Amino acid sequence: MSQTPRIACLQTCPRADIASALEEALPLAQAAVSDGAEFLFLPEYCGGLKSDGAKLTPPAAREGEHGFLNSLRDFALENRVWIMLGSVAIAAADDKIVNRGFIIDDHGKIISRYDKIHLFDVRLSDNEVYAESATVVPGTQAVLVETPFGRIGHTICYDLRFPHLYRALAKAGADIIAVPAAFTKRTGQAHWHVLNRARAIENGVFVVSPCAIGEIPGGGESYGHSLIVDPWGRVLADGGTTPGVVAASIDLDAVADTRARIPSLLHDRPFTLHQIHTDRKTQ
């Protein structure tokens, strides 16, 4: 593989069922391959997403029976392309699911799995509440995988707000960290670009963040603006606010170059926290 692979983010809409998710994703995947993409990145819950009040209720299936996963495995084999499925809902015990991402190689083989660690339980307003943990079992293991495109770290959406996860992946050797998401429009407008750029800058990595765009069936809205960010924090591609494909060729040598210029990964130091308490009444 080239040291300057062409990668593409598929910016899809949240779909209520697996069939309609495939109907949108497969033509976009074909367009990306026709444009020369060697690695495709899809958003969180790319196999379908809907909500019921505060609960997320994406269409789920067992891994071996998941129609979206199996169809994208077939696509990877037929087109000799690598694919990251940002995540699909995999059926778990007690009527719950896991929010699981996959990397699929160009022979259609699953080479890595990651279950989202940090679940989105927030109250943005009285009318906008999310309780991902009501239906999702959290993961417990960070995942870094060797590929012909460098070492890729898995994360998903809300993980973006937990920089220690990205630091751990970078210190373990990540060249690229993926952040597939269905980031909300409200938080996306405020935080999406700055958080993605910060994770890239502080760790000297490429950050690849395919994000769903548009209204979620049942309530909520995703922000879009799928991003490809280089290790210096420059935005190489931004998907904007419409469905489609956004692509860029990345220079993997930029990782080592950036870390040589600012070797902050080597400068972490242990410390203790000293708290000073004062008697405010005497002031």
Phi and psi in degrees as GROMACS dihedral restraints (atoms count N, CA, C in turn):
[ dihedral_restraints ]
;  ai    aj    ak    al  type     phi  dphi    fc
    3     4     5     6     1   -69.5    20    10
    4     5     6     7     1   152.9    20    10
    6     7     8     9     1   -77.2    20    10
    7     8     9    10     1    -5.4    20    10
    9    10    11    12     1  -125.7    20    10
   10    11    12    13     1    63.3    20    10
   12    13    14    15     1   -67.5    20    10
   13    14    15    16     1   152.5    20    10
   15    16    17    18     1   -95.5    20    10
   16    17    18    19     1   123.8    20    10
   18    19    20    21     1  -118.9    20    10
   19    20    21    22     1   156.7    20    10
   21    22    23    24     1  -140.3    20    10
   22    23    24    25     1   139.1    20    10
   24    25    26    27     1  -100.7    20    10
   25    26    27    28     1   129.3    20    10
   27    28    29    30     1   -92.4    20    10
   28    29    30    31     1   114.7    20    10
   30    31    32    33     1   -96.6    20    10
   31    32    33    34     1    96.3    20    10
   33    34    35    36     1  -103.8    20    10
   34    35    36    37     1   165.2    20    10
   36    37    38    39     1   -91.9    20    10
   37    38    39    40     1   149.4    20    10
   39    40    41    42     1   -62.5    20    10
   40    41    42    43     1   129.0    20    10
   42    43    44    45     1  -120.0    20    10
   43    44    45    46     1   147.2    20    10
   45    46    47    48     1   -75.6    20    10
   46    47    48    49     1   -19.0    20    10
   48    49    50    51     1  -145.8    20    10
   49    50    51    52     1   165.0    20    10
   51    52    53    54     1   -65.9    20    10
   52    53    54    55     1   -40.6    20    10
   54    55    56    57     1   -61.2    20    10
   55    56    57    58     1   -45.1    20    10
   57    58    59    60     1   -72.8    20    10
   58    59    60    61     1   -29.4    20    10
   60    61    62    63     1   -64.2    20    10
   61    62    63    64     1   -41.8    20    10
   63    64    65    66     1   -66.7    20    10
   64    65    66    67     1   -39.6    20    10
   66    67    68    69     1   -58.8    20    10
   67    68    69    70     1   -32.1    20    10
   69    70    71    72     1   -85.6    20    10
   70    71    72    73     1   -43.7    20    10
   72    73    74    75     1   -70.7    20    10
   73    74    75    76     1   -40.2    20    10
   75    76    77    78     1   -64.4    20    10
   76    77    78    79     1   -43.6    20    10
   78    79    80    81     1   -63.5    20    10
   79    80    81    82     1   -35.9    20    10
   81    82    83    84     1   -66.2    20    10
   82    83    84    85     1   -39.7    20    10
   84    85    86    87     1   -62.5    20    10
   85    86    87    88     1   -41.2    20    10
   87    88    89    90     1   -65.6    20    10
   88    89    90    91     1   -39.6    20    10
   90    91    92    93     1   -63.2    20    10
   91    92    93    94     1   -40.1    20    10
   93    94    95    96     1   -64.9    20    10
   94    95    96    97     1   -43.0    20    10
   96    97    98    99     1   -64.6    20    10
   97    98    99   100     1   -41.3    20    10
   99   100   101   102     1   -62.3    20    10
  100   101   102   103     1   -26.6    20    10
  102   103   104   105     1   -86.9    20    10
  103   104   105   106     1     1.9    20    10
  105   106   107   108     1    99.3    20    10
  106   107   108   109     1     7.4    20    10
  108   109   110   111     1   -67.1    20    10
  109   110   111   112     1   136.5    20    10
  111   112   113   114     1  -101.1    20    10
  112   113   114   115     1   -19.1    20    10
  114   115   116   117     1  -142.4    20    10
  115   116   117   118     1   125.0    20    10
  117   118   119   120     1  -106.9    20    10
  118   119   120   121     1   137.2    20    10
  120   121   122   123     1  -120.2    20    10
  121   122   123   124     1   126.2    20    10
  123   124   125   126     1  -111.8    20    10
  124   125   126   127     1   158.1    20    10
  126   127   128   129     1   -72.6    20    10
  127   128   129   130     1   174.7    20    10
  129   130   131   132     1   -61.0    20    10
  130   131   132   133     1   143.0    20    10
  132   133   134   135     1    50.2    20    10
  133   134   135   136     1    39.6    20    10
  135   136   137   138     1   -67.8    20    10
  136   137   138   139     1   -17.1    20    10
  138   139   140   141     1   -86.7    20    10
  139   140   141   142     1     8.0    20    10
  141   142   143   144     1   130.7    20    10
  142   143   144   145     1   140.1    20    10
  144   145   146   147     1  -152.6    20    10
  145   146   147   148     1   132.4    20    10
  147   148   149   150     1  -148.6    20    10
  148   149   150   151     1   169.4    20    10
  150   151   152   153     1  -133.3    20    10
  151   152   153   154     1   160.3    20    10
  153   154   155   156     1  -138.2    20    10
  154   155   156   157     1    91.9    20    10
  156   157   158   159     1    66.1    20    10
  157   158   159   160     1  -130.7    20    10
  159   160   161   162     1   -76.4    20    10
  160   161   162   163     1   -15.0    20    10
  162   163   164   165     1   -84.9    20    10
  163   164   165   166     1   142.0    20    10
  165   166   167   168     1   -93.2    20    10
  166   167   168   169     1   128.7    20    10
  168   169   170   171     1  -129.9    20    10
  169   170   171   172     1    63.1    20    10
  171   172   173   174     1   -68.2    20    10
  172   173   174   175     1   151.5    20    10
  174   175   176   177     1   -62.4    20    10
  175   176   177   178     1   130.7    20    10
  177   178   179   180     1  -124.4    20    10
  178   179   180   181     1   156.6    20    10
  180   181   182   183     1  -156.2    20    10
  181   182   183   184     1   163.7    20    10
  183   184   185   186     1   -66.1    20    10
  184   185   186   187     1   153.3    20    10
  186   187   188   189     1   -55.8    20    10
  187   188   189   190     1   -48.5    20    10
  189   190   191   192     1   -68.7    20    10
  190   191   192   193     1   -15.2    20    10
  192   193   194   195     1  -111.3    20    10
  193   194   195   196     1     7.7    20    10
  195   196   197   198     1   -78.2    20    10
  196   197   198   199     1   115.2    20    10
  198   199   200   201     1   -63.1    20    10
  199   200   201   202     1   -37.1    20    10
  201   202   203   204     1   -68.5    20    10
  202   203   204   205     1   -48.1    20    10
  204   205   206   207     1   -58.0    20    10
  205   206   207   208     1   -48.3    20    10
  207   208   209   210     1   -65.5    20    10
  208   209   210   211     1   -37.7    20    10
  210   211   212   213     1   -66.7    20    10
  211   212   213   214     1   -39.3    20    10
  213   214   215   216     1   -72.5    20    10
  214   215   216   217     1   -29.3    20    10
  216   217   218   219     1   -63.7    20    10
  217   218   219   220     1   -43.6    20    10
  219   220   221   222     1   -62.6    20    10
  220   221   222   223     1   -41.2    20    10
  222   223   224   225     1   -62.2    20    10
  223   224   225   226     1   -43.7    20    10
  225   226   227   228     1   -59.1    20    10
  226   227   228   229     1   -43.8    20    10
  228   229   230   231     1   -65.9    20    10
  229   230   231   232     1   -46.7    20    10
  231   232   233   234     1   -66.4    20    10
  232   233   234   235     1   -31.1    20    10
  234   235   236   237     1  -108.4    20    10
  235   236   237   238     1     1.9    20    10
  237   238   239   240     1    49.7    20    10
  238   239   240   241     1    55.2    20    10
  240   241   242   243     1  -132.5    20    10
  241   242   243   244     1   147.4    20    10
  243   244   245   246     1   -86.2    20    10
  244   245   246   247     1   147.4    20    10
  246   247   248   249     1  -139.4    20    10
  247   248   249   250     1   134.7    20    10
  249   250   251   252     1  -105.3    20    10
  250   251   252   253     1   116.7    20    10
  252   253   254   255     1   -82.1    20    10
  253   254   255   256     1   114.2    20    10
  255   256   257   258     1   -51.1    20    10
  256   257   258   259     1   -51.0    20    10
  258   259   260   261     1  -174.7    20    10
  259   260   261   262     1   155.6    20    10
  261   262   263   264     1  -134.0    20    10
  262   263   264   265     1   162.2    20    10
  264   265   266   267     1   -86.1    20    10
  265   266   267   268     1   120.2    20    10
  267   268   269   270     1  -107.8    20    10
  268   269   270   271     1   128.4    20    10
  270   271   272   273     1   -62.0    20    10
  271   272   273   274     1   135.0    20    10
  273   274   275   276     1  -125.6    20    10
  274   275   276   277     1  -170.1    20    10
  276   277   278   279     1   -75.6    20    10
  277   278   279   280     1   161.5    20    10
  279   280   281   282     1    59.3    20    10
  280   281   282   283     1    35.7    20    10
  282   283   284   285     1    61.5    20    10
  283   284   285   286     1    22.4    20    10
  285   286   287   288     1  -104.9    20    10
  286   287   288   289     1   176.5    20    10
  288   289   290   291     1  -132.1    20    10
  289   290   291   292     1   168.2    20    10
  291   292   293   294     1  -115.0    20    10
  292   293   294   295     1   142.2    20    10
  294   295   296   297     1   -92.8    20    10
  295   296   297   298     1    95.1    20    10
  297   298   299   300     1  -115.0    20    10
  298   299   300   301     1   128.4    20    10
  300   301   302   303     1   -97.9    20    10
  301   302   303   304     1   156.0    20    10
  303   304   305   306     1  -138.0    20    10
  304   305   306   307     1   147.7    20    10
  306   307   308   309     1  -112.0    20    10
  307   308   309   310     1   131.2    20    10
  309   310   311   312     1  -117.3    20    10
  310   311   312   313     1   131.5    20    10
  312   313   314   315     1   -85.3    20    10
  313   314   315   316     1  -178.5    20    10
  315   316   317   318     1   -79.3    20    10
  316   317   318   319     1     9.5    20    10
  318   319   320   321     1  -112.6    20    10
  319   320   321   322     1     9.6    20    10
  321   322   323   324     1    80.7    20    10
  322   323   324   325     1    11.9    20    10
  324   325   326   327     1   -91.5    20    10
  325   326   327   328     1   136.8    20    10
  327   328   329   330     1   -75.6    20    10
  328   329   330   331     1   120.5    20    10
  330   331   332   333     1  -108.9    20    10
  331   332   333   334     1   -13.0    20    10
  333   334   335   336     1  -155.8    20    10
  334   335   336   337     1   154.3    20    10
  336   337   338   339     1  -135.8    20    10
  337   338   339   340     1   142.7    20    10
  339   340   341   342     1  -141.2    20    10
  340   341   342   343     1   126.8    20    10
  342   343   344   345     1   -98.4    20    10
  343   344   345   346     1   125.2    20    10
  345   346   347   348     1   -52.3    20    10
  346   347   348   349     1   127.8    20    10
  348   349   350   351     1   -83.8    20    10
  349   350   351   352     1   -50.3    20    10
  351   352   353   354     1   -97.5    20    10
  352   353   354   355     1   118.8    20    10
  354   355   356   357     1   -96.7    20    10
  355   356   357   358     1   144.9    20    10
  357   358   359   360     1   -85.8    20    10
  358   359   360   361     1    89.1    20    10
  360   361   362   363     1  -115.5    20    10
  361   362   363   364     1    94.4    20    10
  363   364   365   366     1  -142.0    20    10
  364   365   366   367     1   158.0    20    10
  366   367   368   369     1  -122.4    20    10
  367   368   369   370     1   101.3    20    10
  369   370   371   372     1   -79.9    20    10
  370   371   372   373     1   -28.2    20    10
  372   373   374   375     1  -165.0    20    10
  373   374   375   376     1   177.6    20    10
  375   376   377   378     1   -62.1    20    10
  376   377   378   379     1   -26.0    20    10
  378   379   380   381     1  -103.3    20    10
  379   380   381   382     1    -6.2    20    10
  381   382   383   384     1  -128.9    20    10
  382   383   384   385     1    97.3    20    10
  384   385   386   387     1  -127.6    20    10
  385   386   387   388     1   139.2    20    10
  387   388   389   390     1  -129.1    20    10
  388   389   390   391     1   136.9    20    10
  390   391   392   393     1  -136.8    20    10
  391   392   393   394     1    73.7    20    10
  393   394   395   396     1   -60.7    20    10
  394   395   396   397     1   -33.5    20    10
  396   397   398   399     1   -68.6    20    10
  397   398   399   400     1   -12.1    20    10
  399   400   401   402     1   -66.7    20    10
  400   401   402   403     1   -25.7    20    10
  402   403   404   405     1  -126.1    20    10
  403   404   405   406     1    -9.6    20    10
  405   406   407   408     1  -118.1    20    10
  406   407   408   409     1   137.4    20    10
  408   409   410   411     1   -90.7    20    10
  409   410   411   412     1   125.7    20    10
  411   412   413   414     1   -72.8    20    10
  412   413   414   415     1   151.6    20    10
  414   415   416   417     1   -80.9    20    10
  415   416   417   418     1   170.4    20    10
  417   418   419   420     1  -132.6    20    10
  418   419   420   421     1     2.6    20    10
  420   421   422   423     1  -133.3    20    10
  421   422   423   424     1   125.4    20    10
  423   424   425   426     1   -73.6    20    10
  424   425   426   427     1   152.2    20    10
  426   427   428   429     1  -134.7    20    10
  427   428   429   430     1   127.8    20    10
  429   430   431   432     1  -126.2    20    10
  430   431   432   433     1   130.0    20    10
  432   433   434   435     1  -128.3    20    10
  433   434   435   436     1   137.3    20    10
  435   436   437   438     1   -78.7    20    10
  436   437   438   439     1   130.9    20    10
  438   439   440   441     1  -137.2    20    10
  439   440   441   442     1   168.7    20    10
  441   442   443   444     1   -64.7    20    10
  442   443   444   445     1   -10.3    20    10
  444   445   446   447     1  -101.7    20    10
  445   446   447   448     1    17.3    20    10
  447   448   449   450     1    99.6    20    10
  448   449   450   451     1  -177.6    20    10
  450   451   452   453     1   -86.4    20    10
  451   452   453   454     1   125.1    20    10
  453   454   455   456     1  -114.9    20    10
  454   455   456   457     1   128.4    20    10
  456   457   458   459     1   -98.4    20    10
  457   458   459   460     1   134.9    20    10
  459   460   461   462     1   -85.6    20    10
  460   461   462   463     1   134.7    20    10
  462   463   464   465     1  -144.7    20    10
  463   464   465   466     1   171.4    20    10
  465   466   467   468     1  -142.5    20    10
  466   467   468   469     1   122.7    20    10
  468   469   470   471     1    45.5    20    10
  469   470   471   472     1  -103.1    20    10
  471   472   473   474     1   -59.7    20    10
  472   473   474   475     1   -21.8    20    10
  474   475   476   477     1   -53.1    20    10
  475   476   477   478     1   -27.5    20    10
  477   478   479   480     1   -55.9    20    10
  478   479   480   481     1   -25.1    20    10
  480   481   482   483     1   -87.0    20    10
  481   482   483   484     1     6.8    20    10
  483   484   485   486     1  -122.8    20    10
  484   485   486   487     1    84.0    20    10
  486   487   488   489     1   -63.2    20    10
  487   488   489   490     1   -22.8    20    10
  489   490   491   492     1   -63.8    20    10
  490   491   492   493     1   -29.7    20    10
  492   493   494   495     1   -64.8    20    10
  493   494   495   496     1   -43.2    20    10
  495   496   497   498     1   -69.6    20    10
  496   497   498   499     1   -36.7    20    10
  498   499   500   501     1   -62.6    20    10
  499   500   501   502     1   -43.1    20    10
  501   502   503   504     1   -63.1    20    10
  502   503   504   505     1   -42.9    20    10
  504   505   506   507     1   -65.3    20    10
  505   506   507   508     1   -42.1    20    10
  507   508   509   510     1   -65.8    20    10
  508   509   510   511     1   -43.0    20    10
  510   511   512   513     1   -68.3    20    10
  511   512   513   514     1   -23.0    20    10
  513   514   515   516     1   -82.5    20    10
  514   515   516   517     1    -5.3    20    10
  516   517   518   519     1   113.5    20    10
  517   518   519   520     1    13.1    20    10
  519   520   521   522     1   -61.3    20    10
  520   521   522   523     1   134.7    20    10
  522   523   524   525     1   -96.9    20    10
  523   524   525   526     1   -32.9    20    10
  525   526   527   528     1  -131.6    20    10
  526   527   528   529     1   136.5    20    10
  528   529   530   531     1  -121.8    20    10
  529   530   531   532     1   127.0    20    10
  531   532   533   534     1   -95.0    20    10
  532   533   534   535     1   141.2    20    10
  534   535   536   537     1  -131.0    20    10
  535   536   537   538     1    63.8    20    10
  537   538   539   540     1   -61.2    20    10
  538   539   540   541     1   140.2    20    10
  540   541   542   543     1  -150.6    20    10
  541   542   543   544     1   162.0    20    10
  543   544   545   546     1  -128.2    20    10
  544   545   546   547     1    52.4    20    10
  546   547   548   549     1   -56.7    20    10
  547   548   549   550     1   137.2    20    10
  549   550   551   552     1   -67.4    20    10
  550   551   552   553     1   152.1    20    10
  552   553   554   555     1   -61.6    20    10
  553   554   555   556     1   -42.1    20    10
  555   556   557   558     1   -61.8    20    10
  556   557   558   559     1   -50.3    20    10
  558   559   560   561     1   -75.2    20    10
  559   560   561   562     1   -30.6    20    10
  561   562   563   564     1   -61.9    20    10
  562   563   564   565     1   -43.8    20    10
  564   565   566   567     1   -60.0    20    10
  565   566   567   568     1   -32.8    20    10
  567   568   569   570     1   -88.1    20    10
  568   569   570   571     1   -36.9    20    10
  570   571   572   573     1  -129.6    20    10
  571   572   573   574     1   -18.0    20    10
  573   574   575   576     1   -57.7    20    10
  574   575   576   577     1   -54.6    20    10
  576   577   578   579     1   -65.6    20    10
  577   578   579   580     1   -43.5    20    10
  579   580   581   582     1   -67.8    20    10
  580   581   582   583     1   -37.4    20    10
  582   583   584   585     1   -69.4    20    10
  583   584   585   586     1   -42.8    20    10
  585   586   587   588     1   -63.3    20    10
  586   587   588   589     1   -43.2    20    10
  588   589   590   591     1   -66.6    20    10
  589   590   591   592     1   -37.7    20    10
  591   592   593   594     1   -63.7    20    10
  592   593   594   595     1   -44.3    20    10
  594   595   596   597     1   -62.4    20    10
  595   596   597   598     1   -36.8    20    10
  597   598   599   600     1   -67.8    20    10
  598   599   600   601     1   -47.0    20    10
  600   601   602   603     1   -66.1    20    10
  601   602   603   604     1   -47.4    20    10
  603   604   605   606     1   -71.8    20    10
  604   605   606   607     1   -17.4    20    10
  606   607   608   609     1  -116.0    20    10
  607   608   609   610     1    -5.2    20    10
  609   610   611   612     1    61.1    20    10
  610   611   612   613     1    45.9    20    10
  612   613   614   615     1  -129.8    20    10
  613   614   615   616     1   159.1    20    10
  615   616   617   618     1   -74.5    20    10
  616   617   618   619     1   137.2    20    10
  618   619   620   621     1  -116.6    20    10
  619   620   621   622     1   123.7    20    10
  621   622   623   624     1  -118.9    20    10
  622   623   624   625     1   116.7    20    10
  624   625   626   627     1  -132.0    20    10
  625   626   627   628     1    82.8    20    10
  627   628   629   630     1   -73.2    20    10
  628   629   630   631     1   127.4    20    10
  630   631   632   633     1  -127.1    20    10
  631   632   633   634     1   135.0    20    10
  633   634   635   636     1   -62.5    20    10
  634   635   636   637     1   156.9    20    10
  636   637   638   639     1  -131.6    20    10
  637   638   639   640     1   133.1    20    10
  639   640   641   642     1   107.8    20    10
  640   641   642   643     1  -178.8    20    10
  642   643   644   645     1   -69.9    20    10
  643   644   645   646     1   141.8    20    10
  645   646   647   648     1   -91.6    20    10
  646   647   648   649     1   126.2    20    10
  648   649   650   651     1   -54.4    20    10
  649   650   651   652     1   124.0    20    10
  651   652   653   654     1   101.7    20    10
  652   653   654   655     1   -15.5    20    10
  654   655   656   657     1   131.8    20    10
  655   656   657   658     1   142.9    20    10
  657   658   659   660     1   103.2    20    10
  658   659   660   661     1   165.8    20    10
  660   661   662   663     1  -150.6    20    10
  661   662   663   664     1   136.2    20    10
  663   664   665   666     1   -95.2    20    10
  664   665   666   667     1   152.9    20    10
  666   667   668   669     1   -86.2    20    10
  667   668   669   670     1   -29.8    20    10
  669   670   671   672     1    76.4    20    10
  670   671   672   673     1  -143.8    20    10
  672   673   674   675     1    55.8    20    10
  673   674   675   676     1    49.0    20    10
  675   676   677   678     1   -54.1    20    10
  676   677   678   679     1   137.0    20    10
  678   679   680   681     1  -124.8    20    10
  679   680   681   682     1   145.7    20    10
  681   682   683   684     1  -122.9    20    10
  682   683   684   685     1   117.6    20    10
  684   685   686   687     1  -121.3    20    10
  685   686   687   688     1   134.4    20    10
  687   688   689   690     1   -86.7    20    10
  688   689   690   691     1   172.0    20    10
  690   691   692   693     1   -64.7    20    10
  691   692   693   694     1   -15.7    20    10
  693   694   695   696     1   -88.7    20    10
  694   695   696   697     1    -3.4    20    10
  696   697   698   699     1    92.6    20    10
  697   698   699   700     1     8.2    20    10
  699   700   701   702     1   -80.8    20    10
  700   701   702   703     1   135.2    20    10
  702   703   704   705     1   -81.7    20    10
  703   704   705   706     1   112.7    20    10
  705   706   707   708     1   -84.8    20    10
  706   707   708   709     1   -26.1    20    10
  708   709   710   711     1  -156.7    20    10
  709   710   711   712     1   144.0    20    10
  711   712   713   714     1  -138.9    20    10
  712   713   714   715     1   122.0    20    10
  714   715   716   717     1   -75.4    20    10
  715   716   717   718     1    -8.0    20    10
  717   718   719   720     1    64.6    20    10
  718   719   720   721     1  -145.4    20    10
  720   721   722   723     1  -120.3    20    10
  721   722   723   724     1    21.2    20    10
  723   724   725   726     1  -128.5    20    10
  724   725   726   727     1   152.2    20    10
  726   727   728   729     1   -61.5    20    10
  727   728   729   730     1   151.1    20    10
  729   730   731   732     1   156.7    20    10
  730   731   732   733     1  -159.2    20    10
  732   733   734   735     1  -122.8    20    10
  733   734   735   736     1   134.4    20    10
  735   736   737   738     1  -126.1    20    10
  736   737   738   739     1   133.1    20    10
  738   739   740   741     1  -137.6    20    10
  739   740   741   742     1   160.2    20    10
  741   742   743   744     1  -159.5    20    10
  742   743   744   745     1   151.2    20    10
  744   745   746   747     1   -91.9    20    10
  745   746   747   748     1   130.7    20    10
  747   748   749   750     1  -113.3    20    10
  748   749   750   751     1   143.9    20    10
  750   751   752   753     1  -100.7    20    10
  751   752   753   754     1   103.9    20    10
  753   754   755   756     1   -64.6    20    10
  754   755   756   757     1   -22.5    20    10
  756   757   758   759     1   -64.5    20    10
  757   758   759   760     1   -18.3    20    10
  759   760   761   762     1   -65.5    20    10
  760   761   762   763     1   -23.4    20    10
  762   763   764   765     1   -65.7    20    10
  763   764   765   766     1   -54.2    20    10
  765   766   767   768     1   -63.8    20    10
  766   767   768   769     1   -37.7    20    10
  768   769   770   771     1   -63.8    20    10
  769   770   771   772     1   -45.1    20    10
  771   772   773   774     1   -65.6    20    10
  772   773   774   775     1   -42.6    20    10
  774   775   776   777     1   -68.6    20    10
  775   776   777   778     1   -27.8    20    10
  777   778   779   780     1   -71.3    20    10
  778   779   780   781     1   -36.5    20    10
  780   781   782   783     1   -73.4    20    10
  781   782   783   784     1   -40.5    20    10
  783   784   785   786     1  -129.5    20    10
  784   785   786   787     1    88.2    20    10
  786   787   788   789     1   -83.1    20    10
  787   788   789   790     1    48.0    20    10
  789   790   791   792     1   -65.6    20    10
  790   791   792   793     1   -23.7    20    10
  792   793   794   795     1   -64.0    20    10
  793   794   795   796     1   -21.4    20    10
  795   796   797   798     1   -93.0    20    10
  796   797   798   799     1    -2.9    20    10
  798   799   800   801     1  -109.0    20    10
  799   800   801   802     1     5.6    20    10
  801   802   803   804     1   -60.3    20    10
  802   803   804   805     1   136.8    20    10
  804   805   806   807     1  -130.1    20    10
  805   806   807   808     1   143.7    20    10
  807   808   809   810     1   -68.9    20    10
  808   809   810   811     1   151.9    20    10
  810   811   812   813     1  -154.4    20    10
  811   812   813   814     1   162.8    20    10
  813   814   815   816     1  -114.1    20    10
  814   815   816   817     1   157.6    20    10
  816   817   818   819     1  -102.8    20    10
  817   818   819   820     1   120.5    20    10
  819   820   821   822     1  -107.2    20    10
  820   821   822   823     1   116.3    20    10
  822   823   824   825     1   -99.7    20    10
  823   824   825   826     1   132.9    20    10
  825   826   827   828     1  -111.1    20    10
  826   827   828   829     1   122.3    20    10
  828   829   830   831     1  -105.7    20    10
  829   830   831   832     1   135.7    20    10
  831   832   833   834     1  -122.0    20    10
  832   833   834   835     1   156.6    20    10
  834   835   836   837     1   -89.9    20    10
  835   836   837   838     1    98.7    20    10
  837   838   839   840     1   -62.5    20    10
  838   839   840   841     1   -24.4    20    10
  840   841   842   843     1   -67.1    20    10
  841   842   843   844     1   -23.6    20    10
  843   844   845   846     1   -88.8    20    10
  844   845   846   847     1    -5.4    20    10
